[in-house]
Amino acid sequence: MRNMNTPAIPDFLKKVNVAPMDSWEGLPLKSAAVLVLFVKRHQTWHLLLTRRSPHLNHHRGQIGFPGGLREKEDASPEATALREYEEELGVSRDRVCILGCLKGEQNIDHLHVVPVVAFASDPGLFRPSTHEVAEVWEVDIEGLANFSVFRFNSFGQWRSSDLFRTHSVCIWGLSARILRSAGFPELLKPSCETQSLPSEKISRSF
């Protein structure tokens, strides 16, 4: 429930179709949650993305949202996403306002991933964990209007993926599917097209 001290929801997020999810009940034991966080810097909204450390055992070097596997103490997907956010970015969850959860998605390892949509008008200074995070990006949301579908060759088979091409990073794979589920790029009135790009030029998202 919102109160007088809760920041107003940004206009571009008001049409995102989310639902509260206060429990992991009914979801697979092997599940994860990611935080789809929009942060405000200099009066402009940005999407928070990270590149996973090359030292990790799984999905090393991949681009995506802060997040990870559920743990026993996590009561809900929101709790998992916020815990991982604090661990990865070194900043308190207190300034994060949760909107709700999108429909769960499967990643390439058939892991059930719940996207938790949130915003922070003043997230504070990020101090990323060097063990988990190699880079942090705050992508201007206008970059999410640059949407297309591209084809790539994976082990001899041609596949297609959604693609958001921003000034700083290309978002595709699961992360792009999550943004599509949230309503982008339609929320920003984009033009959509299909193109073919060499897979080596794009960093895969987990």
PyRosetta script that sets phi, psi and omega in degrees:
from pyrosetta import init, pose_from_sequence

init()
pose = pose_from_sequence("MRNMNTPAIPDFLKKVNVAPMDSWEGLPLKSAAVLVLFVKRHQTWHLLLTRRSPHLNHHRGQIGFPGGLREKEDASPEATALREYEEELGVSRDRVCILGCLKGEQNIDHLHVVPVVAFASDPGLFRPSTHEVAEVWEVDIEGLANFSVFRFNSFGQWRSSDLFRTHSVCIWGLSARILRSAGFPELLKPSCETQSLPSEKISRSF")
pose.set_psi(1, 132.2)
pose.set_omega(1, -179.9)
pose.set_phi(2, -79.1)
pose.set_psi(2, 149.0)
pose.set_omega(2, 176.4)
pose.set_phi(3, -130.1)
pose.set_psi(3, -178.8)
pose.set_omega(3, -174.1)
pose.set_phi(4, -64.2)
pose.set_psi(4, -24.3)
pose.set_omega(4, -177.7)
pose.set_phi(5, -90.1)
pose.set_psi(5, -3.8)
pose.set_omega(5, -179.4)
pose.set_phi(6, -82.7)
pose.set_psi(6, 128.3)
pose.set_omega(6, 179.3)
pose.set_phi(7, -58.9)
pose.set_psi(7, 150.8)
pose.set_omega(7, 178.7)
pose.set_phi(8, -67.1)
pose.set_psi(8, 142.9)
pose.set_omega(8, 178.4)
pose.set_phi(9, -68.6)
pose.set_psi(9, 131.1)
pose.set_omega(9, 177.0)
pose.set_phi(10, -57.5)
pose.set_psi(10, 143.5)
pose.set_omega(10, -175.9)
pose.set_phi(11, -55.2)
pose.set_psi(11, -41.2)
pose.set_omega(11, -175.2)
pose.set_phi(12, -69.4)
pose.set_psi(12, -14.1)
pose.set_omega(12, 179.4)
pose.set_phi(13, -99.0)
pose.set_psi(13, -5.9)
pose.set_omega(13, -174.5)
pose.set_phi(14, -67.5)
pose.set_psi(14, -22.6)
pose.set_omega(14, -178.7)
pose.set_phi(15, -99.4)
pose.set_psi(15, 3.1)
pose.set_omega(15, 178.7)
pose.set_phi(16, -69.9)
pose.set_psi(16, 129.0)
pose.set_omega(16, -175.7)
pose.set_phi(17, -87.1)
pose.set_psi(17, 93.1)
pose.set_omega(17, -179.5)
pose.set_phi(18, -119.6)
pose.set_psi(18, 164.3)
pose.set_omega(18, 178.1)
pose.set_phi(19, -140.0)
pose.set_psi(19, 147.9)
pose.set_omega(19, 176.1)
pose.set_phi(20, -66.7)
pose.set_psi(20, 147.1)
pose.set_omega(20, 177.4)
pose.set_phi(21, -143.4)
pose.set_psi(21, 92.5)
pose.set_omega(21, -172.5)
pose.set_phi(22, -95.4)
pose.set_psi(22, 14.2)
pose.set_omega(22, 179.9)
pose.set_phi(23, -156.5)
pose.set_psi(23, 153.8)
pose.set_omega(23, 172.7)
pose.set_phi(24, -86.7)
pose.set_psi(24, 1.1)
pose.set_omega(24, -175.6)
pose.set_phi(25, -57.5)
pose.set_psi(25, 133.1)
pose.set_omega(25, 178.2)
pose.set_phi(26, 87.4)
pose.set_psi(26, -5.0)
pose.set_omega(26, 179.6)
pose.set_phi(27, -103.0)
pose.set_psi(27, 155.9)
pose.set_omega(27, -178.4)
pose.set_phi(28, -57.2)
pose.set_psi(28, 147.6)
pose.set_omega(28, 177.8)
pose.set_phi(29, -61.1)
pose.set_psi(29, -37.2)
pose.set_omega(29, 177.5)
pose.set_phi(30, -88.5)
pose.set_psi(30, 85.9)
pose.set_omega(30, -177.2)
pose.set_phi(31, -133.6)
pose.set_psi(31, 164.9)
pose.set_omega(31, 178.6)
pose.set_phi(32, -144.9)
pose.set_psi(32, 167.6)
pose.set_omega(32, 176.1)
pose.set_phi(33, -138.1)
pose.set_psi(33, 146.2)
pose.set_omega(33, 175.9)
pose.set_phi(34, -125.7)
pose.set_psi(34, 151.7)
pose.set_omega(34, -179.7)
pose.set_phi(35, -103.0)
pose.set_psi(35, 111.4)
pose.set_omega(35, 176.7)
pose.set_phi(36, -90.3)
pose.set_psi(36, 90.1)
pose.set_omega(36, -169.2)
pose.set_phi(37, -106.9)
pose.set_psi(37, 129.6)
pose.set_omega(37, 174.4)
pose.set_phi(38, -106.0)
pose.set_psi(38, 125.9)
pose.set_omega(38, -176.2)
pose.set_phi(39, -118.3)
pose.set_psi(39, 149.3)
pose.set_omega(39, -178.3)
pose.set_phi(40, -104.8)
pose.set_psi(40, 123.8)
pose.set_omega(40, 177.0)
pose.set_phi(41, -132.2)
pose.set_psi(41, 126.4)
pose.set_omega(41, 177.3)
pose.set_phi(42, 52.3)
pose.set_psi(42, 46.1)
pose.set_omega(42, 176.2)
pose.set_phi(43, 67.7)
pose.set_psi(43, 13.5)
pose.set_omega(43, 180.0)
pose.set_phi(44, -124.8)
pose.set_psi(44, 138.6)
pose.set_omega(44, 179.9)
pose.set_phi(45, -88.2)
pose.set_psi(45, 139.5)
pose.set_omega(45, -179.0)
pose.set_phi(46, -132.0)
pose.set_psi(46, 154.4)
pose.set_omega(46, 174.2)
pose.set_phi(47, -96.8)
pose.set_psi(47, 131.4)
pose.set_omega(47, -180.0)
pose.set_phi(48, -86.1)
pose.set_psi(48, 126.5)
pose.set_omega(48, 177.1)
pose.set_phi(49, -133.9)
pose.set_psi(49, 153.1)
pose.set_omega(49, 176.2)
pose.set_phi(50, -132.2)
pose.set_psi(50, 156.2)
pose.set_omega(50, 168.7)
pose.set_phi(51, -107.2)
pose.set_psi(51, 125.5)
pose.set_omega(51, -177.9)
pose.set_phi(52, -67.6)
pose.set_psi(52, 147.3)
pose.set_omega(52, -178.3)
pose.set_phi(53, -61.1)
pose.set_psi(53, 144.5)
pose.set_omega(53, 176.1)
pose.set_phi(54, -71.5)
pose.set_psi(54, -7.6)
pose.set_omega(54, -178.4)
pose.set_phi(55, -89.7)
pose.set_psi(55, -7.8)
pose.set_omega(55, -179.0)
pose.set_phi(56, -74.2)
pose.set_psi(56, 157.2)
pose.set_omega(56, -178.8)
pose.set_phi(57, -77.6)
pose.set_psi(57, -30.0)
pose.set_omega(57, -174.9)
pose.set_phi(58, -125.9)
pose.set_psi(58, 141.1)
pose.set_omega(58, 175.1)
pose.set_phi(59, 54.9)
pose.set_psi(59, 34.8)
pose.set_omega(59, -178.0)
pose.set_phi(60, -62.1)
pose.set_psi(60, 138.7)
pose.set_omega(60, 176.4)
pose.set_phi(61, 74.9)
pose.set_psi(61, 1.7)
pose.set_omega(61, -176.4)
pose.set_phi(62, -86.8)
pose.set_psi(62, 155.3)
pose.set_omega(62, -177.0)
pose.set_phi(63, -100.2)
pose.set_psi(63, 136.9)
pose.set_omega(63, 178.6)
pose.set_phi(64, -177.5)
pose.set_psi(64, -159.8)
pose.set_omega(64, -179.1)
pose.set_phi(65, -94.7)
pose.set_psi(65, 154.3)
pose.set_omega(65, 172.6)
pose.set_phi(66, -58.3)
pose.set_psi(66, 140.3)
pose.set_omega(66, -179.8)
pose.set_phi(67, 161.8)
pose.set_psi(67, 179.9)
pose.set_omega(67, -179.5)
pose.set_phi(68, 175.3)
pose.set_psi(68, -170.0)
pose.set_omega(68, -177.4)
pose.set_phi(69, -67.5)
pose.set_psi(69, 146.5)
pose.set_omega(69, 173.4)
pose.set_phi(70, -66.5)
pose.set_psi(70, 147.3)
pose.set_omega(70, 175.5)
pose.set_phi(71, -121.9)
pose.set_psi(71, 164.9)
pose.set_omega(71, -173.1)
pose.set_phi(72, -55.8)
pose.set_psi(72, -36.9)
pose.set_omega(72, -176.3)
pose.set_phi(73, -79.0)
pose.set_psi(73, -7.8)
pose.set_omega(73, -178.8)
pose.set_phi(74, -81.0)
pose.set_psi(74, 116.7)
pose.set_omega(74, -177.6)
pose.set_phi(75, -76.1)
pose.set_psi(75, -22.8)
pose.set_omega(75, -172.9)
pose.set_phi(76, -157.8)
pose.set_psi(76, 168.6)
pose.set_omega(76, 173.8)
pose.set_phi(77, -57.5)
pose.set_psi(77, -37.1)
pose.set_omega(77, 178.5)
pose.set_phi(78, -61.7)
pose.set_psi(78, -41.9)
pose.set_omega(78, 179.3)
pose.set_phi(79, -64.1)
pose.set_psi(79, -40.6)
pose.set_omega(79, 178.4)
pose.set_phi(80, -63.5)
pose.set_psi(80, -48.6)
pose.set_omega(80, -177.6)
pose.set_phi(81, -61.6)
pose.set_psi(81, -42.4)
pose.set_omega(81, -179.0)
pose.set_phi(82, -70.3)
pose.set_psi(82, -37.6)
pose.set_omega(82, 177.8)
pose.set_phi(83, -63.0)
pose.set_psi(83, -46.4)
pose.set_omega(83, 179.7)
pose.set_phi(84, -64.2)
pose.set_psi(84, -37.2)
pose.set_omega(84, 177.4)
pose.set_phi(85, -59.1)
pose.set_psi(85, -46.9)
pose.set_omega(85, 179.2)
pose.set_phi(86, -64.3)
pose.set_psi(86, -42.2)
pose.set_omega(86, -178.4)
pose.set_phi(87, -66.6)
pose.set_psi(87, -40.7)
pose.set_omega(87, -175.2)
pose.set_phi(88, -80.9)
pose.set_psi(88, -38.9)
pose.set_omega(88, -173.1)
pose.set_phi(89, -102.5)
pose.set_psi(89, -8.9)
pose.set_omega(89, 176.4)
pose.set_phi(90, 65.6)
pose.set_psi(90, 35.1)
pose.set_omega(90, -178.1)
pose.set_phi(91, -138.5)
pose.set_psi(91, 152.6)
pose.set_omega(91, -176.6)
pose.set_phi(92, -71.9)
pose.set_psi(92, 147.8)
pose.set_omega(92, 175.5)
pose.set_phi(93, -76.1)
pose.set_psi(93, -8.9)
pose.set_omega(93, -171.1)
pose.set_phi(94, -60.2)
pose.set_psi(94, -26.1)
pose.set_omega(94, -177.8)
pose.set_phi(95, -93.5)
pose.set_psi(95, 2.8)
pose.set_omega(95, -178.0)
pose.set_phi(96, -93.8)
pose.set_psi(96, 129.7)
pose.set_omega(96, 176.8)
pose.set_phi(97, -106.0)
pose.set_psi(97, 118.0)
pose.set_omega(97, -178.9)
pose.set_phi(98, -84.2)
pose.set_psi(98, 130.8)
pose.set_omega(98, 173.9)
pose.set_phi(99, -89.5)
pose.set_psi(99, -40.3)
pose.set_omega(99, -178.2)
pose.set_phi(100, 151.0)
pose.set_psi(100, -169.2)
pose.set_omega(100, -174.6)
pose.set_phi(101, -113.8)
pose.set_psi(101, 145.0)
pose.set_omega(101, 171.1)
pose.set_phi(102, -88.0)
pose.set_psi(102, 170.7)
pose.set_omega(102, 175.4)
pose.set_phi(103, -61.7)
pose.set_psi(103, 139.0)
pose.set_omega(103, -179.4)
pose.set_phi(104, -63.8)
pose.set_psi(104, 150.9)
pose.set_omega(104, 179.2)
pose.set_phi(105, -125.5)
pose.set_psi(105, 158.9)
pose.set_omega(105, 173.8)
pose.set_phi(106, -101.9)
pose.set_psi(106, 135.9)
pose.set_omega(106, 175.4)
pose.set_phi(107, -91.6)
pose.set_psi(107, -173.1)
pose.set_omega(107, -174.6)
pose.set_phi(108, -67.8)
pose.set_psi(108, -16.7)
pose.set_omega(108, 177.3)
pose.set_phi(109, -96.6)
pose.set_psi(109, 12.6)
pose.set_omega(109, -179.6)
pose.set_phi(110, 63.1)
pose.set_psi(110, 28.7)
pose.set_omega(110, 175.5)
pose.set_phi(111, -88.6)
pose.set_psi(111, 134.3)
pose.set_omega(111, 178.7)
pose.set_phi(112, -78.4)
pose.set_psi(112, 119.2)
pose.set_omega(112, -176.2)
pose.set_phi(113, -116.5)
pose.set_psi(113, 125.1)
pose.set_omega(113, 178.6)
pose.set_phi(114, -101.6)
pose.set_psi(114, 117.5)
pose.set_omega(114, 176.5)
pose.set_phi(115, -82.3)
pose.set_psi(115, 128.8)
pose.set_omega(115, 178.1)
pose.set_phi(116, -109.0)
pose.set_psi(116, 116.9)
pose.set_omega(116, -176.6)
pose.set_phi(117, -91.4)
pose.set_psi(117, 133.7)
pose.set_omega(117, -176.7)
pose.set_phi(118, -152.4)
pose.set_psi(118, 169.3)
pose.set_omega(118, 175.3)
pose.set_phi(119, -144.3)
pose.set_psi(119, 157.8)
pose.set_omega(119, 178.8)
pose.set_phi(120, -144.7)
pose.set_psi(120, 116.7)
pose.set_omega(120, -179.5)
pose.set_phi(121, -70.9)
pose.set_psi(121, -28.0)
pose.set_omega(121, 178.4)
pose.set_phi(122, -146.5)
pose.set_psi(122, 84.0)
pose.set_omega(122, -174.0)
pose.set_phi(123, -73.1)
pose.set_psi(123, -14.6)
pose.set_omega(123, -175.7)
pose.set_phi(124, 88.2)
pose.set_psi(124, -173.9)
pose.set_omega(124, -177.5)
pose.set_phi(125, -90.0)
pose.set_psi(125, 124.2)
pose.set_omega(125, 178.9)
pose.set_phi(126, -76.0)
pose.set_psi(126, 137.2)
pose.set_omega(126, 175.1)
pose.set_phi(127, -126.4)
pose.set_psi(127, 78.0)
pose.set_omega(127, -171.6)
pose.set_phi(128, -63.0)
pose.set_psi(128, 145.0)
pose.set_omega(128, 175.0)
pose.set_phi(129, -69.3)
pose.set_psi(129, 122.8)
pose.set_omega(129, -179.7)
pose.set_phi(130, -68.8)
pose.set_psi(130, -21.0)
pose.set_omega(130, 178.1)
pose.set_phi(131, -73.7)
pose.set_psi(131, -34.2)
pose.set_omega(131, -173.4)
pose.set_phi(132, -106.2)
pose.set_psi(132, -28.9)
pose.set_omega(132, -170.2)
pose.set_phi(133, -123.7)
pose.set_psi(133, 127.2)
pose.set_omega(133, 177.8)
pose.set_phi(134, -91.4)
pose.set_psi(134, -39.2)
pose.set_omega(134, -178.7)
pose.set_phi(135, -147.0)
pose.set_psi(135, 155.1)
pose.set_omega(135, 176.1)
pose.set_phi(136, -126.9)
pose.set_psi(136, 133.8)
pose.set_omega(136, 175.7)
pose.set_phi(137, -122.2)
pose.set_psi(137, 143.3)
pose.set_omega(137, 167.8)
pose.set_phi(138, -118.0)
pose.set_psi(138, 101.7)
pose.set_omega(138, -171.7)
pose.set_phi(139, -92.6)
pose.set_psi(139, 123.2)
pose.set_omega(139, 176.3)
pose.set_phi(140, -53.6)
pose.set_psi(140, 130.5)
pose.set_omega(140, -175.1)
pose.set_phi(141, -62.7)
pose.set_psi(141, -20.6)
pose.set_omega(141, 177.6)
pose.set_phi(142, -62.1)
pose.set_psi(142, -25.1)
pose.set_omega(142, 177.2)
pose.set_phi(143, -66.5)
pose.set_psi(143, -20.7)
pose.set_omega(143, 179.9)
pose.set_phi(144, -76.2)
pose.set_psi(144, -5.7)
pose.set_omega(144, 174.7)
pose.set_phi(145, -80.4)
pose.set_psi(145, -16.7)
pose.set_omega(145, -177.8)
pose.set_phi(146, -88.7)
pose.set_psi(146, 80.2)
pose.set_omega(146, -173.3)
pose.set_phi(147, -112.4)
pose.set_psi(147, 143.3)
pose.set_omega(147, 173.4)
pose.set_phi(148, -155.1)
pose.set_psi(148, 177.3)
pose.set_omega(148, 173.9)
pose.set_phi(149, -118.8)
pose.set_psi(149, 130.4)
pose.set_omega(149, -179.7)
pose.set_phi(150, -124.6)
pose.set_psi(150, 159.2)
pose.set_omega(150, 179.1)
pose.set_phi(151, -110.6)
pose.set_psi(151, 142.5)
pose.set_omega(151, 178.9)
pose.set_phi(152, -142.6)
pose.set_psi(152, 157.2)
pose.set_omega(152, -179.2)
pose.set_phi(153, -99.3)
pose.set_psi(153, 123.2)
pose.set_omega(153, -179.5)
pose.set_phi(154, -124.0)
pose.set_psi(154, 109.1)
pose.set_omega(154, 179.2)
pose.set_phi(155, 52.9)
pose.set_psi(155, 42.0)
pose.set_omega(155, 175.8)
pose.set_phi(156, 86.3)
pose.set_psi(156, 0.4)
pose.set_omega(156, 179.0)
pose.set_phi(157, -117.2)
pose.set_psi(157, 135.4)
pose.set_omega(157, 177.8)
pose.set_phi(158, -83.5)
pose.set_psi(158, 130.4)
pose.set_omega(158, 179.5)
pose.set_phi(159, -130.5)
pose.set_psi(159, 167.6)
pose.set_omega(159, 177.8)
pose.set_phi(160, -125.0)
pose.set_psi(160, 155.0)
pose.set_omega(160, 179.9)
pose.set_phi(161, -150.8)
pose.set_psi(161, 148.9)
pose.set_omega(161, 169.7)
pose.set_phi(162, -67.2)
pose.set_psi(162, 150.9)
pose.set_omega(162, -178.8)
pose.set_phi(163, -143.2)
pose.set_psi(163, 128.7)
pose.set_omega(163, 169.9)
pose.set_phi(164, -112.2)
pose.set_psi(164, 115.4)
pose.set_omega(164, -177.4)
pose.set_phi(165, -101.9)
pose.set_psi(165, 107.8)
pose.set_omega(165, 179.0)
pose.set_phi(166, -103.3)
pose.set_psi(166, 176.3)
pose.set_omega(166, -179.4)
pose.set_phi(167, -66.2)
pose.set_psi(167, -29.6)
pose.set_omega(167, -173.2)
pose.set_phi(168, -106.0)
pose.set_psi(168, -24.7)
pose.set_omega(168, -174.1)
pose.set_phi(169, -159.6)
pose.set_psi(169, 152.0)
pose.set_omega(169, 173.2)
pose.set_phi(170, -99.5)
pose.set_psi(170, 132.6)
pose.set_omega(170, -177.9)
pose.set_phi(171, -111.8)
pose.set_psi(171, 124.6)
pose.set_omega(171, 179.0)
pose.set_phi(172, -148.6)
pose.set_psi(172, -170.2)
pose.set_omega(172, -179.5)
pose.set_phi(173, 63.6)
pose.set_psi(173, -142.8)
pose.set_omega(173, -176.0)
pose.set_phi(174, -60.7)
pose.set_psi(174, -41.9)
pose.set_omega(174, -178.7)
pose.set_phi(175, -60.7)
pose.set_psi(175, -39.9)
pose.set_omega(175, 177.6)
pose.set_phi(176, -67.2)
pose.set_psi(176, -39.5)
pose.set_omega(176, 177.6)
pose.set_phi(177, -61.6)
pose.set_psi(177, -38.7)
pose.set_omega(177, 178.7)
pose.set_phi(178, -64.9)
pose.set_psi(178, -42.7)
pose.set_omega(178, 177.8)
pose.set_phi(179, -64.5)
pose.set_psi(179, -37.3)
pose.set_omega(179, 175.8)
pose.set_phi(180, -63.6)
pose.set_psi(180, -41.2)
pose.set_omega(180, 179.2)
pose.set_phi(181, -63.4)
pose.set_psi(181, -33.5)
pose.set_omega(181, 179.6)
pose.set_phi(182, -72.6)
pose.set_psi(182, -19.0)
pose.set_omega(182, 178.7)
pose.set_phi(183, 118.7)
pose.set_psi(183, -1.0)
pose.set_omega(183, 175.8)
pose.set_phi(184, -85.3)
pose.set_psi(184, 146.5)
pose.set_omega(184, 8.0)
pose.set_phi(185, -91.5)
pose.set_psi(185, -1.1)
pose.set_omega(185, -174.5)
pose.set_phi(186, -56.0)
pose.set_psi(186, -32.6)
pose.set_omega(186, -180.0)
pose.set_phi(187, -62.4)
pose.set_psi(187, -21.8)
pose.set_omega(187, -178.7)
pose.set_phi(188, -111.3)
pose.set_psi(188, 14.1)
pose.set_omega(188, 176.2)
pose.set_phi(189, 55.5)
pose.set_psi(189, 60.7)
pose.set_omega(189, -179.1)
pose.set_phi(190, -88.7)
pose.set_psi(190, 173.2)
pose.set_omega(190, 166.3)
pose.set_phi(191, -110.1)
pose.set_psi(191, 134.6)
pose.set_omega(191, -174.2)
pose.set_phi(192, -108.0)
pose.set_psi(192, 144.0)
pose.set_omega(192, 179.1)
pose.set_phi(193, -149.3)
pose.set_psi(193, 166.0)
pose.set_omega(193, 177.5)
pose.set_phi(194, -113.1)
pose.set_psi(194, 136.4)
pose.set_omega(194, 179.1)
pose.set_phi(195, -147.1)
pose.set_psi(195, 164.6)
pose.set_omega(195, 177.7)
pose.set_phi(196, -114.5)
pose.set_psi(196, 127.3)
pose.set_omega(196, -177.7)
pose.set_phi(197, -130.2)
pose.set_psi(197, 148.4)
pose.set_omega(197, 176.0)
pose.set_phi(198, -66.9)
pose.set_psi(198, 131.2)
pose.set_omega(198, -173.1)
pose.set_phi(199, -64.6)
pose.set_psi(199, -26.1)
pose.set_omega(199, -175.3)
pose.set_phi(200, -70.6)
pose.set_psi(200, -13.2)
pose.set_omega(200, -178.0)
pose.set_phi(201, -87.2)
pose.set_psi(201, -3.7)
pose.set_omega(201, -173.8)
pose.set_phi(202, -125.3)
pose.set_psi(202, 136.5)
pose.set_omega(202, 178.8)
pose.set_phi(203, -84.5)
pose.set_psi(203, 127.9)
pose.set_omega(203, -177.5)
pose.set_phi(204, -71.5)
pose.set_psi(204, 141.6)
pose.set_omega(204, 177.3)
pose.set_phi(205, -104.6)
pose.set_psi(205, 148.2)
pose.set_omega(205, -173.9)
pose.set_phi(206, -95.3)
pose.dump_pdb("model.pdb")
